[in-house]
Amino acid sequence: MKNEKNLNFSEIGILLSRDQRNIWTVYNRANKKLASAQLQPVEPNTKLSILEYIQIPTEIFRFYSLAVLESIVVYLKNERYLSFSDIAMLLGRDQRNIWTVYSRARAKLDKM
């Protein structure tokens, strides 16, 4: 949102119902990771190309009890019906980590 939509941190915070300081922290950490990452070319993958066009609505971040990653995983699993392996490929994570994130998020939502 910062780079593509040219929004400032306070505007992003309002849209996501998050504190602008948290948005700034996440943004800076992500930039540091990208700067130090050794990016390697990826083989073209039709499934990945399709997944790149999934748009995440900002409304899913309204549940402040869920972390951002948890909100994204729950949305992709429950609303877009993606498998854990597809979500893992899309987010660049291991599918076992995605399962764990989903399981913890479901437990939080069940308590609400």
A tleap script that builds the chain and sets N, CA, C and O, in Angstrom:
source leaprc.protein.ff14SB
mol = sequence {
  NMET LYS ASN GLU LYS ASN LEU ASN PHE SER
  GLU ILE GLY ILE LEU LEU SER ARG ASP GLN
  ARG ASN ILE TRP THR VAL TYR ASN ARG ALA
  ASN LYS LYS LEU ALA SER ALA GLN LEU GLN
  PRO VAL GLU PRO ASN THR LYS LEU SER ILE
  LEU GLU TYR ILE GLN ILE PRO THR GLU ILE
  PHE ARG PHE TYR SER LEU ALA VAL LEU GLU
  SER ILE VAL VAL TYR LEU LYS ASN GLU ARG
  TYR LEU SER PHE SER ASP ILE ALA MET LEU
  LEU GLY ARG ASP GLN ARG ASN ILE TRP THR
  VAL TYR SER ARG ALA ARG ALA LYS LEU ASP
  LYS CMET
}
set mol.1.N position { 0.822 -1.181 0.000 }
set mol.1.CA position { 0.000 0.000 0.000 }
set mol.1.C position { 0.875 1.256 0.000 }
set mol.1.O position { 0.551 2.268 -0.622 }
set mol.2.N position { 1.971 1.153 0.707 }
set mol.2.CA position { 2.879 2.299 0.788 }
set mol.2.C position { 3.482 2.601 -0.578 }
set mol.2.O position { 3.486 3.749 -1.022 }
set mol.3.N position { 3.990 1.569 -1.240 }
set mol.3.CA position { 4.670 1.791 -2.511 }
set mol.3.C position { 3.712 1.868 -3.689 }
set mol.3.O position { 3.904 2.689 -4.586 }
set mol.4.N position { 2.692 1.034 -3.702 }
set mol.4.CA position { 1.811 0.967 -4.859 }
set mol.4.C position { 0.722 2.026 -4.849 }
set mol.4.O position { 0.385 2.570 -5.900 }
set mol.5.N position { 0.169 2.328 -3.687 }
set mol.5.CA position { -0.930 3.292 -3.591 }
set mol.5.C position { -0.470 4.663 -3.112 }
set mol.5.O position { -1.259 5.608 -3.080 }
set mol.6.N position { 0.813 4.778 -2.738 }
set mol.6.CA position { 1.375 6.046 -2.267 }
set mol.6.C position { 0.669 6.585 -1.017 }
set mol.6.O position { 0.507 7.796 -0.863 }
set mol.7.N position { 0.257 5.688 -0.137 }
set mol.7.CA position { -0.388 6.102 1.101 }
set mol.7.C position { 0.667 6.279 2.185 }
set mol.7.O position { 1.696 5.604 2.181 }
set mol.8.N position { 0.398 7.202 3.119 }
set mol.8.CA position { 1.328 7.327 4.242 }
set mol.8.C position { 0.929 6.339 5.340 }
set mol.8.O position { -0.128 5.714 5.262 }
set mol.9.N position { 1.767 6.204 6.349 }
set mol.9.CA position { 1.558 5.182 7.370 }
set mol.9.C position { 0.272 5.400 8.160 }
set mol.9.O position { -0.387 4.431 8.538 }
set mol.10.N position { -0.091 6.643 8.414 }
set mol.10.CA position { -1.323 6.882 9.173 }
set mol.10.C position { -2.552 6.495 8.355 }
set mol.10.O position { -3.518 5.978 8.915 }
set mol.11.N position { -2.540 6.732 7.051 }
set mol.11.CA position { -3.663 6.329 6.195 }
set mol.11.C position { -3.786 4.804 6.133 }
set mol.11.O position { -4.888 4.258 6.180 }
set mol.12.N position { -2.650 4.133 6.029 }
set mol.12.CA position { -2.655 2.668 6.012 }
set mol.12.C position { -3.168 2.142 7.351 }
set mol.12.O position { -3.946 1.189 7.392 }
set mol.13.N position { -2.734 2.761 8.434 }
set mol.13.CA position { -3.188 2.358 9.760 }
set mol.13.C position { -4.692 2.482 9.920 }
set mol.13.O position { -5.330 1.616 10.519 }
set mol.14.N position { -5.255 3.544 9.393 }
set mol.14.CA position { -6.707 3.730 9.460 }
set mol.14.C position { -7.419 2.651 8.651 }
set mol.14.O position { -8.399 2.070 9.116 }
set mol.15.N position { -6.930 2.382 7.447 }
set mol.15.CA position { -7.551 1.359 6.598 }
set mol.15.C position { -7.500 -0.030 7.219 }
set mol.15.O position { -8.444 -0.810 7.090 }
set mol.16.N position { -6.396 -0.335 7.893 }
set mol.16.CA position { -6.204 -1.671 8.451 }
set mol.16.C position { -6.580 -1.769 9.928 }
set mol.16.O position { -6.454 -2.833 10.535 }
set mol.17.N position { -7.039 -0.669 10.498 }
set mol.17.CA position { -7.357 -0.620 11.933 }
set mol.17.C position { -6.161 -1.039 12.777 }
set mol.17.O position { -6.292 -1.817 13.722 }
set mol.18.N position { -5.010 -0.519 12.426 }
set mol.18.CA position { -3.769 -0.806 13.154 }
set mol.18.C position { -3.085 0.516 13.485 }
set mol.18.O position { -3.351 1.542 12.859 }
set mol.19.N position { -2.216 0.474 14.460 }
set mol.19.CA position { -1.459 1.653 14.849 }
set mol.19.C position { -0.425 1.969 13.773 }
set mol.19.O position { 0.230 1.067 13.251 }
set mol.20.N position { -0.281 3.250 13.442 }
set mol.20.CA position { 0.655 3.638 12.380 }
set mol.20.C position { 2.098 3.294 12.729 }
set mol.20.O position { 2.910 3.066 11.833 }
set mol.21.N position { 2.428 3.252 14.017 }
set mol.21.CA position { 3.789 2.879 14.420 }
set mol.21.C position { 4.068 1.413 14.104 }
set mol.21.O position { 5.180 1.055 13.719 }
set mol.22.N position { 3.049 0.568 14.270 }
set mol.22.CA position { 3.210 -0.843 13.910 }
set mol.22.C position { 3.384 -1.000 12.402 }
set mol.22.O position { 4.187 -1.815 11.946 }
set mol.23.N position { 2.640 -0.229 11.642 }
set mol.23.CA position { 2.751 -0.275 10.179 }
set mol.23.C position { 4.167 0.119 9.770 }
set mol.23.O position { 4.776 -0.526 8.915 }
set mol.24.N position { 4.687 1.180 10.383 }
set mol.24.CA position { 6.040 1.641 10.068 }
set mol.24.C position { 7.065 0.556 10.392 }
set mol.24.O position { 7.975 0.305 9.602 }
set mol.25.N position { 6.920 -0.087 11.551 }
set mol.25.CA position { 7.861 -1.132 11.964 }
set mol.25.C position { 7.851 -2.299 10.989 }
set mol.25.O position { 8.908 -2.771 10.570 }
set mol.26.N position { 6.669 -2.765 10.630 }
set mol.26.CA position { 6.549 -3.888 9.690 }
set mol.26.C position { 7.132 -3.510 8.333 }
set mol.26.O position { 7.817 -4.316 7.704 }
set mol.27.N position { 6.867 -2.307 7.888 }
set mol.27.CA position { 7.372 -1.835 6.597 }
set mol.27.C position { 8.902 -1.810 6.585 }
set mol.27.O position { 9.526 -2.271 5.629 }
set mol.28.N position { 9.497 -1.277 7.638 }
set mol.28.CA position { 10.962 -1.197 7.698 }
set mol.28.C position { 11.606 -2.574 7.796 }
set mol.28.O position { 12.637 -2.823 7.172 }
set mol.29.N position { 11.008 -3.466 8.574 }
set mol.29.CA position { 11.549 -4.829 8.669 }
set mol.29.C position { 11.478 -5.539 7.320 }
set mol.29.O position { 12.413 -6.238 6.929 }
set mol.30.N position { 10.372 -5.357 6.616 }
set mol.30.CA position { 10.223 -5.990 5.300 }
set mol.30.C position { 11.252 -5.439 4.320 }
set mol.30.O position { 11.819 -6.193 3.529 }
set mol.31.N position { 11.496 -4.135 4.365 }
set mol.31.CA position { 12.499 -3.538 3.474 }
set mol.31.C position { 13.895 -4.075 3.769 }
set mol.31.O position { 14.674 -4.323 2.849 }
set mol.32.N position { 14.214 -4.256 5.053 }
set mol.32.CA position { 15.525 -4.812 5.407 }
set mol.32.C position { 15.659 -6.245 4.919 }
set mol.32.O position { 16.716 -6.639 4.426 }
set mol.33.N position { 14.595 -7.027 5.052 }
set mol.33.CA position { 14.632 -8.408 4.572 }
set mol.33.C position { 14.823 -8.449 3.062 }
set mol.33.O position { 15.603 -9.252 2.551 }
set mol.34.N position { 14.111 -7.587 2.354 }
set mol.34.CA position { 14.236 -7.563 0.896 }
set mol.34.C position { 15.628 -7.142 0.464 }
set mol.34.O position { 16.170 -7.675 -0.505 }
set mol.35.N position { 16.204 -6.193 1.175 }
set mol.35.CA position { 17.533 -5.712 0.812 }
set mol.35.C position { 18.595 -6.783 1.021 }
set mol.35.O position { 19.560 -6.863 0.260 }
set mol.36.N position { 18.418 -7.607 2.053 }
set mol.36.CA position { 19.430 -8.616 2.343 }
set mol.36.C position { 19.130 -9.969 1.697 }
set mol.36.O position { 19.959 -10.878 1.753 }
set mol.37.N position { 17.970 -10.108 1.095 }
set mol.37.CA position { 17.589 -11.403 0.506 }
set mol.37.C position { 18.377 -11.668 -0.768 }
set mol.37.O position { 18.642 -10.770 -1.567 }
set mol.38.N position { 18.738 -12.923 -0.926 }
set mol.38.CA position { 19.386 -13.364 -2.159 }
set mol.38.C position { 18.287 -13.878 -3.082 }
set mol.38.O position { 17.907 -15.047 -3.014 }
set mol.39.N position { 17.788 -13.015 -3.930 }
set mol.39.CA position { 16.692 -13.403 -4.815 }
set mol.39.C position { 17.217 -14.256 -5.949 }
set mol.39.O position { 18.201 -13.912 -6.604 }
set mol.40.N position { 16.542 -15.384 -6.173 }
set mol.40.CA position { 16.921 -16.286 -7.240 }
set mol.40.C position { 15.755 -16.405 -8.203 }
set mol.40.O position { 14.597 -16.333 -7.793 }
set mol.41.N position { 16.059 -16.590 -9.497 }
set mol.41.CA position { 14.967 -16.696 -10.461 }
set mol.41.C position { 14.099 -17.919 -10.172 }
set mol.41.O position { 14.593 -18.980 -9.788 }
set mol.42.N position { 12.813 -17.743 -10.364 }
set mol.42.CA position { 11.857 -18.809 -10.119 }
set mol.42.C position { 11.349 -19.319 -11.455 }
set mol.42.O position { 11.086 -18.539 -12.370 }
set mol.43.N position { 11.213 -20.631 -11.558 }
set mol.43.CA position { 10.661 -21.217 -12.773 }
set mol.43.C position { 9.217 -20.763 -12.936 }
set mol.43.O position { 8.486 -20.673 -11.950 }
set mol.44.N position { 8.795 -20.476 -14.160 }
set mol.44.CA position { 7.399 -20.084 -14.361 }
set mol.44.C position { 6.463 -21.193 -13.876 }
set mol.44.O position { 6.674 -22.372 -14.159 }
set mol.45.N position { 5.458 -20.802 -13.163 }
set mol.45.CA position { 4.507 -21.752 -12.599 }
set mol.45.C position { 3.115 -21.175 -12.798 }
set mol.45.O position { 2.803 -20.103 -12.279 }
set mol.46.N position { 2.287 -21.875 -13.539 }
set mol.46.CA position { 0.953 -21.372 -13.844 }
set mol.46.C position { 0.150 -21.144 -12.575 }
set mol.46.O position { -0.543 -20.135 -12.446 }
set mol.47.N position { 0.242 -22.077 -11.644 }
set mol.47.CA position { -0.510 -21.950 -10.404 }
set mol.47.C position { -0.088 -20.700 -9.634 }
set mol.47.O position { -0.937 -19.969 -9.124 }
set mol.48.N position { 1.214 -20.456 -9.548 }
set mol.48.CA position { 1.707 -19.272 -8.856 }
set mol.48.C position { 1.260 -18.010 -9.577 }
set mol.48.O position { 0.905 -17.025 -8.930 }
set mol.49.N position { 1.271 -18.023 -10.905 }
set mol.49.CA position { 0.846 -16.850 -11.666 }
set mol.49.C position { -0.606 -16.509 -11.370 }
set mol.49.O position { -0.963 -15.337 -11.251 }
set mol.50.N position { -1.442 -17.533 -11.252 }
set mol.50.CA position { -2.852 -17.300 -10.930 }
set mol.50.C position { -2.981 -16.745 -9.521 }
set mol.50.O position { -3.769 -15.830 -9.285 }
set mol.51.N position { -2.217 -17.288 -8.586 }
set mol.51.CA position { -2.304 -16.853 -7.200 }
set mol.51.C position { -1.832 -15.419 -7.013 }
set mol.51.O position { -2.261 -14.749 -6.073 }
set mol.52.N position { -0.964 -14.939 -7.883 }
set mol.52.CA position { -0.458 -13.574 -7.756 }
set mol.52.C position { -1.558 -12.535 -7.939 }
set mol.52.O position { -1.396 -11.389 -7.519 }
set mol.53.N position { -2.670 -12.914 -8.558 }
set mol.53.CA position { -3.739 -11.965 -8.838 }
set mol.53.C position { -4.813 -11.933 -7.757 }
set mol.53.O position { -5.814 -11.231 -7.900 }
set mol.54.N position { -4.617 -12.675 -6.691 }
set mol.54.CA position { -5.577 -12.645 -5.593 }
set mol.54.C position { -5.395 -11.341 -4.832 }
set mol.54.O position { -4.290 -10.998 -4.413 }
set mol.55.N position { -6.490 -10.626 -4.663 }
set mol.55.CA position { -6.443 -9.384 -3.900 }
set mol.55.C position { -7.020 -9.637 -2.514 }
set mol.55.O position { -8.040 -10.311 -2.364 }
set mol.56.N position { -6.366 -9.098 -1.521 }
set mol.56.CA position { -6.778 -9.277 -0.131 }
set mol.56.C position { -7.542 -8.029 0.303 }
set mol.56.O position { -6.981 -6.934 0.285 }
set mol.57.N position { -8.816 -8.169 0.695 }
set mol.57.CA position { -9.572 -6.992 1.146 }
set mol.57.C position { -9.067 -6.500 2.504 }
set mol.57.O position { -8.704 -7.301 3.366 }
set mol.58.N position { -9.047 -5.211 2.681 }
set mol.58.CA position { -8.540 -4.640 3.931 }
set mol.58.C position { -9.443 -4.954 5.120 }
set mol.58.O position { -8.996 -4.893 6.265 }
set mol.59.N position { -10.706 -5.289 4.864 }
set mol.59.CA position { -11.644 -5.563 5.952 }
set mol.59.C position { -11.222 -6.757 6.810 }
set mol.59.O position { -11.614 -6.848 7.973 }
set mol.60.N position { -10.431 -7.671 6.250 }
set mol.60.CA position { -10.058 -8.859 7.022 }
set mol.60.C position { -9.132 -8.520 8.183 }
set mol.60.O position { -8.960 -9.336 9.088 }
set mol.61.N position { -8.543 -7.353 8.175 }
set mol.61.CA position { -7.613 -6.956 9.235 }
set mol.61.C position { -8.324 -6.277 10.404 }
set mol.61.O position { -7.667 -5.820 11.339 }
set mol.62.N position { -9.636 -6.207 10.366 }
set mol.62.CA position { -10.409 -5.542 11.420 }
set mol.62.C position { -10.378 -6.310 12.740 }
set mol.62.O position { -10.529 -5.715 13.807 }
set mol.63.N position { -10.182 -7.636 12.672 }
set mol.63.CA position { -10.093 -8.431 13.899 }
set mol.63.C position { -8.726 -8.179 14.516 }
set mol.63.O position { -7.732 -8.789 14.123 }
set mol.64.N position { -8.688 -7.278 15.480 }
set mol.64.CA position { -7.408 -6.887 16.062 }
set mol.64.C position { -6.773 -8.017 16.862 }
set mol.64.O position { -5.574 -7.989 17.136 }
set mol.65.N position { -7.578 -9.012 17.237 }
set mol.65.CA position { -7.027 -10.131 18.005 }
set mol.65.C position { -6.173 -11.054 17.136 }
set mol.65.O position { -5.374 -11.829 17.660 }
set mol.66.N position { -6.333 -10.977 15.814 }
set mol.66.CA position { -5.535 -11.795 14.905 }
set mol.66.C position { -4.358 -10.994 14.366 }
set mol.66.O position { -4.482 -9.804 14.075 }
set mol.67.N position { -3.223 -11.657 14.238 }
set mol.67.CA position { -2.064 -11.031 13.597 }
set mol.67.C position { -2.357 -10.904 12.104 }
set mol.67.O position { -3.264 -11.557 11.588 }
set mol.68.N position { -1.599 -10.076 11.422 }
set mol.68.CA position { -1.815 -9.848 9.995 }
set mol.68.C position { -1.689 -11.155 9.219 }
set mol.68.O position { -2.536 -11.455 8.377 }
set mol.69.N position { -0.649 -11.934 9.491 }
set mol.69.CA position { -0.467 -13.206 8.790 }
set mol.69.C position { -1.632 -14.150 9.062 }
set mol.69.O position { -2.100 -14.839 8.155 }
set mol.70.N position { -2.098 -14.185 10.298 }
set mol.70.CA position { -3.240 -15.038 10.630 }
set mol.70.C position { -4.477 -14.619 9.847 }
set mol.70.O position { -5.206 -15.469 9.338 }
set mol.71.N position { -4.715 -13.330 9.748 }
set mol.71.CA position { -5.869 -12.833 8.996 }
set mol.71.C position { -5.792 -13.237 7.534 }
set mol.71.O position { -6.788 -13.655 6.943 }
set mol.72.N position { -4.611 -13.110 6.955 }
set mol.72.CA position { -4.433 -13.462 5.542 }
set mol.72.C position { -4.650 -14.954 5.329 }
set mol.72.O position { -5.346 -15.352 4.395 }
set mol.73.N position { -4.067 -15.772 6.177 }
set mol.73.CA position { -4.183 -17.227 6.021 }
set mol.73.C position { -5.634 -17.674 6.184 }
set mol.73.O position { -6.120 -18.488 5.399 }
set mol.74.N position { -6.329 -17.153 7.192 }
set mol.74.CA position { -7.734 -17.521 7.396 }
set mol.74.C position { -8.568 -17.096 6.193 }
set mol.74.O position { -9.427 -17.854 5.742 }
set mol.75.N position { -8.331 -15.908 5.670 }
set mol.75.CA position { -9.071 -15.444 4.493 }
set mol.75.C position { -8.825 -16.354 3.291 }
set mol.75.O position { -9.771 -16.786 2.632 }
set mol.76.N position { -7.564 -16.641 3.009 }
set mol.76.CA position { -7.244 -17.468 1.840 }
set mol.76.C position { -7.789 -18.887 1.983 }
set mol.76.O position { -8.197 -19.499 0.996 }
set mol.77.N position { -7.797 -19.405 3.191 }
set mol.77.CA position { -8.281 -20.772 3.417 }
set mol.77.C position { -9.812 -20.833 3.398 }
set mol.77.O position { -10.391 -21.691 2.731 }
set mol.78.N position { -10.461 -19.929 4.124 }
set mol.78.CA position { -11.915 -20.003 4.289 }
set mol.78.C position { -12.708 -19.331 3.175 }
set mol.78.O position { -13.783 -19.807 2.811 }
set mol.79.N position { -12.201 -18.246 2.637 }
set mol.79.CA position { -12.955 -17.500 1.629 }
set mol.79.C position { -12.536 -17.820 0.200 }
set mol.79.O position { -13.368 -17.835 -0.707 }
set mol.80.N position { -11.256 -18.073 0.002 }
set mol.80.CA position { -10.757 -18.381 -1.350 }
set mol.80.C position { -10.533 -19.873 -1.563 }
set mol.80.O position { -10.202 -20.302 -2.668 }
set mol.81.N position { -10.711 -20.661 -0.512 }
set mol.81.CA position { -10.638 -22.131 -0.562 }
set mol.81.C position { -9.312 -22.646 -1.113 }
set mol.81.O position { -9.281 -23.615 -1.872 }
set mol.82.N position { -8.223 -21.996 -0.729 }
set mol.82.CA position { -6.904 -22.454 -1.152 }
set mol.82.C position { -6.391 -23.517 -0.190 }
set mol.82.O position { -6.742 -23.522 0.990 }
set mol.83.N position { -5.573 -24.402 -0.697 }
set mol.83.CA position { -4.955 -25.421 0.154 }
set mol.83.C position { -3.795 -24.789 0.924 }
set mol.83.O position { -3.321 -23.706 0.580 }
set mol.84.N position { -3.351 -25.481 1.964 }
set mol.84.CA position { -2.217 -24.980 2.738 }
set mol.84.C position { -0.967 -24.875 1.869 }
set mol.84.O position { -0.175 -23.947 2.033 }
set mol.85.N position { -0.788 -25.807 0.957 }
set mol.85.CA position { 0.400 -25.756 0.094 }
set mol.85.C position { 0.325 -24.573 -0.870 }
set mol.85.O position { 1.348 -23.953 -1.158 }
set mol.86.N position { -0.873 -24.250 -1.376 }
set mol.86.CA position { -1.019 -23.081 -2.252 }
set mol.86.C position { -0.758 -21.786 -1.486 }
set mol.86.O position { -0.089 -20.882 -1.988 }
set mol.87.N position { -1.287 -21.704 -0.277 }
set mol.87.CA position { -1.061 -20.517 0.554 }
set mol.87.C position { 0.421 -20.383 0.876 }
set mol.87.O position { 0.974 -19.284 0.835 }
set mol.88.N position { 1.057 -21.496 1.194 }
set mol.88.CA position { 2.492 -21.480 1.501 }
set mol.88.C position { 3.300 -21.004 0.305 }
set mol.88.O position { 4.229 -20.211 0.461 }
set mol.89.N position { 2.959 -21.476 -0.879 }
set mol.89.CA position { 3.669 -21.067 -2.087 }
set mol.89.C position { 3.466 -19.571 -2.336 }
set mol.89.O position { 4.406 -18.859 -2.692 }
set mol.90.N position { 2.250 -19.110 -2.147 }
set mol.90.CA position { 1.936 -17.700 -2.371 }
set mol.90.C position { 2.683 -16.788 -1.401 }
set mol.90.O position { 3.153 -15.717 -1.785 }
set mol.91.N position { 2.791 -17.216 -0.142 }
set mol.91.CA position { 3.414 -16.383 0.888 }
set mol.91.C position { 4.893 -16.671 1.100 }
set mol.91.O position { 5.551 -15.993 1.890 }
set mol.92.N position { 5.417 -17.669 0.402 }
set mol.92.CA position { 6.829 -17.997 0.546 }
set mol.92.C position { 7.151 -18.607 1.893 }
set mol.92.O position { 8.218 -18.353 2.453 }
set mol.93.N position { 6.238 -19.411 2.420 }
set mol.93.CA position { 6.418 -20.063 3.712 }
set mol.93.C position { 6.296 -21.571 3.533 }
set mol.93.O position { 5.879 -22.047 2.477 }
set mol.94.N position { 6.659 -22.312 4.559 }
set mol.94.CA position { 6.481 -23.755 4.567 }
set mol.94.C position { 5.016 -24.058 4.890 }
set mol.94.O position { 4.407 -23.382 5.718 }
set mol.95.N position { 4.456 -25.075 4.234 }
set mol.95.CA position { 3.039 -25.360 4.445 }
set mol.95.C position { 2.729 -25.797 5.878 }
set mol.95.O position { 1.606 -25.617 6.349 }
set mol.96.N position { 3.704 -26.363 6.567 }
set mol.96.CA position { 3.488 -26.727 7.971 }
set mol.96.C position { 3.347 -25.476 8.836 }
set mol.96.O position { 2.573 -25.463 9.793 }
set mol.97.N position { 4.098 -24.423 8.496 }
set mol.97.CA position { 3.957 -23.156 9.224 }
set mol.97.C position { 2.583 -22.545 8.968 }
set mol.97.O position { 1.959 -21.997 9.877 }
set mol.98.N position { 2.118 -22.643 7.730 }
set mol.98.CA position { 0.799 -22.108 7.382 }
set mol.98.C position { -0.282 -22.854 8.162 }
set mol.98.O position { -1.220 -22.238 8.668 }
set mol.99.N position { -0.153 -24.175 8.261 }
set mol.99.CA position { -1.124 -24.958 9.028 }
set mol.99.C position { -1.133 -24.501 10.483 }
set mol.99.O position { -2.200 -24.356 11.081 }
set mol.100.N position { 0.049 -24.274 11.055 }
set mol.100.CA position { 0.149 -23.836 12.447 }
set mol.100.C position { -0.498 -22.467 12.636 }
set mol.100.O position { -1.238 -22.258 13.597 }
set mol.101.N position { -0.225 -21.544 11.731 }
set mol.101.CA position { -0.817 -20.202 11.799 }
set mol.101.C position { -2.337 -20.305 11.728 }
set mol.101.O position { -3.045 -19.658 12.500 }
set mol.102.N position { -2.831 -21.117 10.806 }
set mol.102.CA position { -4.276 -21.289 10.636 }
set mol.102.C position { -4.897 -21.894 11.893 }
set mol.102.O position { -5.947 -21.445 12.352 }
set mol.103.N position { -4.250 -22.902 12.438 }
set mol.103.CA position { -4.756 -23.573 13.632 }
set mol.103.C position { -4.841 -22.609 14.813 }
set mol.103.O position { -5.834 -22.609 15.540 }
set mol.104.N position { -3.826 -21.801 15.008 }
set mol.104.CA position { -3.826 -20.827 16.110 }
set mol.104.C position { -4.886 -19.750 15.892 }
set mol.104.O position { -5.548 -19.323 16.838 }
set mol.105.N position { -5.041 -19.316 14.650 }
set mol.105.CA position { -6.048 -18.298 14.345 }
set mol.105.C position { -7.451 -18.842 14.592 }
set mol.105.O position { -8.301 -18.139 15.139 }
set mol.106.N position { -7.697 -20.078 14.197 }
set mol.106.CA position { -9.009 -20.696 14.426 }
set mol.106.C position { -9.302 -20.785 15.925 }
set mol.106.O position { -10.427 -20.539 16.358 }
set mol.107.N position { -8.293 -21.135 16.704 }
set mol.107.CA position { -8.471 -21.218 18.153 }
set mol.107.C position { -8.837 -19.850 18.727 }
set mol.107.O position { -9.701 -19.755 19.598 }
set mol.108.N position { -8.189 -18.798 18.248 }
set mol.108.CA position { -8.512 -17.443 18.703 }
set mol.108.C position { -9.934 -17.068 18.314 }
set mol.108.O position { -10.672 -16.498 19.118 }
set mol.109.N position { -10.322 -17.389 17.072 }
set mol.109.CA position { -11.661 -17.044 16.602 }
set mol.109.C position { -12.736 -17.837 17.340 }
set mol.109.O position { -13.828 -17.321 17.580 }
set mol.110.N position { -12.445 -19.064 17.695 }
set mol.110.CA position { -13.415 -19.882 18.428 }
set mol.110.C position { -13.669 -19.333 19.831 }
set mol.110.O position { -14.750 -19.524 20.387 }
set mol.111.N position { -12.677 -18.653 20.403 }
set mol.111.CA position { -12.826 -18.068 21.740 }
set mol.111.C position { -13.655 -16.787 21.714 }
set mol.111.O position { -14.190 -16.374 22.743 }
set mol.112.N position { -13.762 -16.170 20.569 }
set mol.112.CA position { -14.482 -14.893 20.455 }
set mol.112.C position { -15.982 -15.087 20.562 }
set mol.112.O position { -16.737 -14.118 20.487 }
savepdb mol mol.pdb
quit
